[in-house]
């Protein structure tokens, strides 16, 4: 067993894990942060995206021990303490960027990373950035629209597909 300590959503979190414990497992099973979804365990779907030291990471491909000492942000830490949605979450709601919701945490976390690095991405840049995130419900169009809206861009000209 290995002791790990990290800051998760602004709070210190510690636990003892087996060396093979994935960050996604630690977040979900040890910390109860089940918003980090696990869809594939093979880095294919992106439902498990979290931020580690400010970078988007698929938590099903990172060992919990690798995050020892890191700052980790999950979907649970995105809304305000009173539950008010952040800009990206609100845009997903306003522009119907979700259906079943399974991919949504990873999409929101990926969108946040994209907008941090590229505050005004084009539709094409958003689509390329999201290539590592799978959604089986929406067809991506409203997700792209939501991300563009969250960046402050006018989405009225974005045609429906």
Residue pairs with C-beta under 8 A, 6 or more apart in sequence:
1 16
1 17
1 18
2 16
2 17
2 18
2 19
2 64
2 65
2 68
3 14
3 15
3 16
4 14
4 15
4 16
4 17
4 26
4 64
4 65
4 67
4 68
5 12
5 13
5 14
5 68
5 69
6 12
6 13
6 14
6 67
6 68
6 69
6 70
6 71
6 72
7 13
7 70
7 71
7 72
8 27
8 31
8 33
8 72
8 73
8 74
8 77
9 33
9 72
9 73
9 74
9 76
9 77
10 77
13 30
13 31
15 26
15 30
15 31
15 64
17 25
17 26
17 30
17 64
17 65
19 63
19 65
20 63
21 63
21 64
21 65
22 41
22 59
22 60
22 61
22 62
22 63
22 64
23 50
23 52
23 57
23 59
23 60
23 62
23 63
23 64
23 66
23 67
23 72
24 36
24 38
24 48
24 59
24 60
25 38
25 64
26 64
26 67
27 33
27 36
27 50
27 59
27 72
27 74
28 34
28 36
28 38
33 74
33 76
35 74
35 75
35 76
35 105
36 48
36 50
36 59
36 74
36 75
36 105
37 47
37 48
37 102
37 103
37 105
37 106
38 47
38 48
38 60
39 45
39 47
39 48
39 102
39 103
39 134
40 47
40 60
41 60
42 60
42 61
43 58
43 60
43 61
43 132
44 134
45 103
45 106
45 133
45 134
46 58
46 103
46 106
46 107
46 110
46 130
46 132
46 133
46 134
47 102
47 103
47 105
47 106
47 133
47 134
48 58
48 59
48 60
48 106
49 56
49 57
49 58
49 59
49 105
49 106
49 109
49 110
49 113
49 133
50 56
50 57
50 59
50 72
50 73
50 74
50 75
50 109
51 57
51 71
51 72
51 73
51 109
51 112
51 113
52 59
52 62
52 67
52 70
52 71
52 72
53 70
53 71
54 71
54 116
55 113
56 109
56 110
56 112
56 113
58 132
73 109
74 105
74 109
75 104
75 105
75 108
75 109
78 85
78 86
78 88
78 89
78 108
78 109
78 112
79 85
79 86
79 89
80 86
85 93
87 150
88 108
88 111
88 112
88 115
88 146
88 147
88 150
89 108
90 150
91 97
91 146
91 147
91 149
91 150
92 98
92 104
92 107
92 108
92 143
92 146
94 146
94 149
95 142
95 145
95 146
95 149
95 155
96 138
96 142
96 146
97 104
97 107
97 138
97 142
97 143
97 145
97 146
97 147
98 104
98 107
98 137
98 138
98 143
99 137
99 138
100 136
100 137
103 133
103 134
103 135
103 136
103 137
106 133
107 130
107 133
107 135
107 143
110 129
110 130
110 132
110 133
111 146
111 147
111 150
114 121
114 125
114 126
114 129
114 147
115 121
115 147
115 150
115 151
118 125
118 129
119 151
120 151
120 152
120 153
121 129
121 147
121 148
121 151
123 144
123 148
123 158
126 144
126 147
126 148
127 140
127 144
130 140
130 143
130 144
135 143
139 161
141 160
141 161
144 158
145 155
145 158
148 155
148 158
149 155
